[in-house]
Amino acid sequence: MTLPIYVIDFETMFSDDYTLKKLSTEAYIRDPRFEALLLGVRDPQGALAWYGLEDIPGFLASVDWSQAAIL
C-alpha cells in the first residue's frame, strides 16, 4: 500500500541565538521559544494551501496520519 504524501513547511519564530544554524532540529522544536506561525502544505493531489497560527491544529487534526506520510 502506498500512503498519500503531504509536503509540509513550518514557518517559525527565530532570532540571532534561536536558529537551526545553532540548534539541532529537536532542540529547536523543544525550546520554549518555538512557535509555528504558518504552515505551508502541498497535499497528495498537488494543491497548495497555507494555514495561519490559529488554523494549524485544525488542519493537522483533519488528516488520518496513520494512513498518510509527511515529507
HUQUITA-V292117 format. One record per run of one state. SS is the DSSP state (h for helix, s for strand, l for the rest). FROM is the first residue (numbers start at 1). LEN is the number of residues. If there is no record, write none. Layout:
SS&FROM&LEN, SS&FROM&LEN
This chain:
l&1&3, s&4&9, l&13&12, h&25&6, l&31&5, s&36&7, l&43&5, s&48&5, h&53&10, l&63&2, h&65&3, s&68&3, l&71&1
